[in-house]
Amino acid sequence: MENGIYISDKAKVKVQQLMADAGIGADDTYFLRVGVVGGGCSGLSYKLDFDNETKPMDQVFEDNGMKVVTDLKSFLYLVNTMLDFSDGLNGKGFFFSNPNASRSCGCGESFAV
């Protein structure tokens, strides 16, 4: 595994569905932007958004046929992280399997390093 940000099959399907719902599914200039922001019960929180403009220090990855972009600061926290999606009874939504996190909260939306 090279240093990157990865996306599971289930997350890819859900991202494509959300992009279609937002009316940007057919526009190949849009991509998934992943980031880390301060906050949450463990200190840092994940952020997901759609974007169509890269910034000078952005790190750009392609995995599973999807373009994933993050800023350089966030990448330091996200290197080799897998974005996944669960629709099970124990929780529905996106979650991150982050090997850099020393602990994460019960809701899975924040972490610490």
N, C-alpha and C positions, 0 to 999 in steps of 0.2 A: 504494500500500500504506500503510495507516494503521499507526501504532505498535501492535503487538500480538504475540501468539505464535500461530503458525499450525501446522496439522496436515495432512499429506498424506493422500491417499486410502488409501495402503497402511498408514500408521500408524493411521488411523482404524479400518480393518478389524481390525488386530491388537489395538488397545486394546479394541474391542468384544468380540473373542474372549476376551481376558484377563478382562474384567469378567464375561462370561458364565461362564467357568470358575471365577471366584471367587464366583459366586452372587449378584452384584449387577447383572447386566446389565439386569434388568427394573426396577431401582430408579432412577428418574430424579433422585433426590436426590444420587447419586454423580457425581463428576466426576474429571477427570485433574488432579492437582496436579503442577506442574513447579517445580523449584527448583535452586538452585546452592549447593553446600557447599564448604568448603575441603578440599583434598586432591587426590589424583591426581598423576600425574607432571608435569603442567603447572601445578599450583597450585589449580585450581578443577575441581570435578566436577559433572556433572548428576545430578539426582535426580528420579525419577518415582514416583508413588504414586497410589492412589485415596483419595478423601476425600469426606465428605459434610457438612463444616462449614467455612464460610468464617470468616476472622478479620478484625478491623476494618481492617487495612491491606492486605488482599489486593487484587490486581488481577484482575479477572474478564474473560475474553474468550470469544467464541464464534466458532469457525471450522469450516467443513465440517460443521456440524451437531453439533459437540462443544463442551462447556463445558471450558475450560482455565483454571486458577487458579494464580497464583503470588503469593508475598509481594513486597512493594514492593522490598526489597533485591535479590532475585533478578531482578526485572523489569529493573532497571538493566543487568544483564548479558545479558538475554534479549530485549530489544526487537527486534522484527522477525526473530526466530529461527523456523525451520521445523523441526518434529519430523517425521522420516521413519522408514521401516522398510525394511530390506533383508533378503531371504531368499536372497541369492545365495551363490555359492561363496567369494567374497572376504570374507565376514563376514556373520553373521546377527544381527539385533537392531535396536534403535532407535538412531538417530543424529540429531544436531542440525546443521543448517546455520545457523551463527551468524555474522552479519556483524560482530559486535562482537569476536570472538576474533582476537587478533593472531597466535596460534599455537595449535595443538592437538597432542595426542600421537598416536602411530601407532595406538593402539587406538580413538581417537575418543571416549573417555569423559571426557577432561579437557581443559582449555583455559586460556589466559591472555589477559588484556586489556592 
